[in-house]
Each structure stands twice: as structure tokens, then as C-alpha cells.
């Protein structure tokens, strides 16, 4: 995605079609804080605009060819941004999207994605469309989902029992979030053993499905601590999208309580721009659930011990349209 490629796309008049949203902003950790400070002090790297975008100083007295060539290339292609004093973010260059005649993003609950905030941050506006009889129509005119959700309610069986206790919301505590997992590991509590035992019990005695039909997820750092009999090999990454590879799964355990990364959210958030953490979490969970056989309208069983995530799914099933859902979550 060099400047030359961007210019060629603009000249050729291409249309871009994205199957699912892009991860527009990520952390860049290939240069240490010490090395970055050295590059700044030596005048190789500068911040060239109000957005704190990093540039390689082409006018430096010494031409550079060495360890930081890949870092230099990212700077030349305007992909790196300094957030705060030391955090470097790698951002998809927004002007690259502007090189296309049109950009189509094929997704669901787009308003909850960081990409939506990213576009707003960089001054892009978008139209929401949907397919009706193989034609694109204004989404707002066809956003009533009550009929299809009525079918899903009959197909989705959500576990509601004592094994959900580990995910009970209390005060500012967020069970099954990344910070919660970190705390359980640091303090060596019994909570992860309880969760592992409950998950194993769910697949063996509640769902009672063969291992090949079972799927589960958690944050990758804790996968080894929660694996168990009859489900270990069915791990599917919690942010999995756009694949039919797991369509035979019919019993699923979602052992996460998802929040957008606070640093990236802070970078994207503005005066009139905000990443809705609940809508984001719901979108991530629905994408994961829809890797299963529910895609072909076959019934599924769900174990979602996080009270927050379970409540969001119930709310989605009971809400007629996305505009109403956004209003409830605002």
C-alpha cells in the first residue's frame, strides 16, 4: 500500500469490496521505546501534522539503510501515528480508501465497529444499504428484524443455570474480561478452575454433543488454562469472522466478556465520535455465534457465563431493529 499503488488505484477507477470490517488501527510494537526515542533524538523521525503522524526525515544528513528499514517504510507510507508520548499505532491510511471510486463493506452492526469511528474520525461519511430481491436498497427502510429474530429465538437455546454464577456482574467488576482473567492468574484464585469445570460439565452433561460438534472460545492467553474433555480441539478465536469452516458446530461456549481496547478507543473517540462498547461486544459475539450451524437455520446450544454478554444477546433477540437497539445501548 505504497503511495505509488494508491495513485495507480486512483487513476484506474477501482471499486473496493470488503468482506467484513477492517482492523483499521493496531498497536505497533516492532520498535522499542528506547529505540524510538533514539530515532527522534537523532532526527530520523518527526511528527509531521496535528494528527501526530510519524514521518521519516528525508532531509537527514545521513542516508539510512539498516535495522529500522521496515519502520522507515511504514513512516514513508504514512501508516504510523504517535498516541500520547510513547504509544505507536499502525493505522490503515485513510486516504487510501479515498483512492477508490466506491467502497462497499459487507457486514452487520457496522455502527458498533471501530471502523465506523475510524471513518468518522477521518471525515468520511457512509450510506447504510441492504439487499432486497437482489438489489441494494436504503437500510433504514428495511431494518425491521422482528420476523427473522422470532425464528432465531426458537433455534437458539441459551443455558440459564448455576454454572453462570462465575460471570455474575457486581459493581465495577467485569467477570470474564481480559482484566478479570489477568487478576485470577495473578492472584492464583480458583475461578478459572471453576470455569473450566463448568465448561466441561456443560458439553458433557447439558449439551451432550460429540466433540466434533462443540466450539468454544476465550482470550488466547488463557486458552490452555480452560481446555477440557470433549471440547479442546473445537477452539475458535473469539474475533473469528467471514468463514464457513465451523458450520457443523452446534454447541458453543463463549467464555469472554469483550470490550474494545481502551487505548485504541481513546485514539478514535472524538467530540462527536464514540465507540459504543456494548454494541461492539454484541457485534463480536454475534459474528462468533454465526460461525455455527445457525447460519443454515439449524438449532444451537449456547453457554455464555458472562452476565453482561448474555444480557446483550437477549436484548438483541428482543429488539425489533438496530436503530432501537442503538438507542437502548446509548
Secondary structure, 3 states (H helix, E strand, C coil): CCHHHHHHHHHHCCEEEEECCCCCEEECCCCCHHHHHHHHHCCCEEECCCCCEEEECCCCCCCCCCCCHHHHHHHHCCCEEEECCCEEEEECCHHHHCCCCEEEEECCCHHHCHHHHHHHHCCCCCCCEEEECCEEEEHHHHCECHHHHHHHHHHEEECCCHHHHHHCCECCECCCCHHHHHHHHHHCCCHHHHHHHHHHHHHHHHHCCCHHHEEEECCHHHHHHHCCCCCHHHECCCCCCCCCCCCCCCEEEECCCCCCCHHHHHHHCCCCCCCCHHHHHHHHHHHHHCCCHHHHCCCEEEECCCHHHHHHHHHHHHCCEHHHHHHHHC
